Amino acid sequence: MKPKTLANILIKILGLSLIAHGIPGLVNGLVGWLQYSSDNRLHGIANFDLGAHFGTILLMNLIPFVVGFALIAASRWFVEILFKDELE
């Protein structure tokens, strides 16, 4: 197997790993945020700290998810940058 092909596969695996690690946090943040917003509508509670907390959880777990998709989509471009001086 050529080094460029192996690097391309490894970058895609890294991207898939980031996506897999981001999914539970996204679900946690989304469920918490939806539960917070439904409780506020039902009871008229205005606890912005809790909503900001779940929004932050959602955002912080969205970042590795997006980076994982970017790695998968641009893996060939990254490989070309890493191996630009190497002959095939």
C-alpha positions in Angstrom: 0.0 0.0 0.0 1.3 3.4 -0.9 2.0 5.9 1.9 -0.5 8.4 0.4 -3.3 5.9 0.3 -2.5 4.8 3.9 -2.5 8.4 5.1 -5.8 9.1 3.3 -7.4 6.1 5.1 -5.9 7.1 8.5 -7.2 10.7 8.1 -10.7 9.4 7.3 -10.6 7.0 10.3 -9.6 10.0 12.5 -12.5 11.9 11.1 -14.9 9.0 11.8 -13.5 8.8 15.3 -14.2 12.4 16.0 -17.7 12.1 14.7 -18.3 9.0 16.9 -17.0 10.8 19.9 -19.1 13.9 19.2 -22.5 12.1 18.8 -23.2 11.3 22.5 -22.3 14.8 23.6 -24.5 16.3 20.9 -27.4 14.1 22.0 -26.8 15.0 25.6 -26.7 18.7 24.9 -29.7 18.6 22.6 -31.9 16.6 25.0 -30.9 18.8 27.9 -31.6 22.0 25.9 -34.9 20.7 24.7 -35.9 19.6 28.3 -34.8 23.0 29.6 -36.8 24.9 27.0 -40.0 22.7 27.5 -39.7 23.2 31.3 -39.5 27.0 30.8 -42.6 27.0 28.6 -44.6 24.8 31.1 -43.6 26.5 34.3 -42.6 30.0 33.2 -39.1 29.5 34.8 -36.4 31.9 33.6 -33.1 30.1 34.5 -30.8 31.4 31.8 -27.7 29.8 33.4 -29.0 26.3 32.8 -29.9 27.0 29.2 -26.5 28.5 28.6 -24.9 25.4 30.1 -26.7 23.0 27.8 -26.1 25.4 24.8 -22.4 25.3 25.6 -22.4 21.5 25.9 -24.1 21.3 22.5 -21.7 23.8 20.9 -18.6 22.2 22.4 -19.6 18.8 21.1 -20.6 20.2 17.7 -17.0 21.3 17.1 -15.4 17.8 16.9 -18.3 16.6 14.9 -17.8 19.3 12.3 -14.0 18.8 12.3 -14.5 15.1 11.7 -16.7 15.8 8.7 -14.1 18.3 7.4 -11.3 15.7 7.8 -13.3 13.1 5.9 -14.2 15.6 3.1 -10.7 17.1 2.7 -8.6 14.0 3.4 -7.0 14.0 -0.1 -6.2 17.7 0.2 -4.5 17.1 3.6 -2.5 14.1 2.1 -1.3 16.3 -0.8 -0.1 18.9 1.7 1.7 16.3 3.8 3.3 14.5 0.9 3.9 17.5 -1.5 7.6 16.8 -1.9 7.4 13.0 -2.1 7.6 11.3 -5.5 5.2 8.4 -6.2 
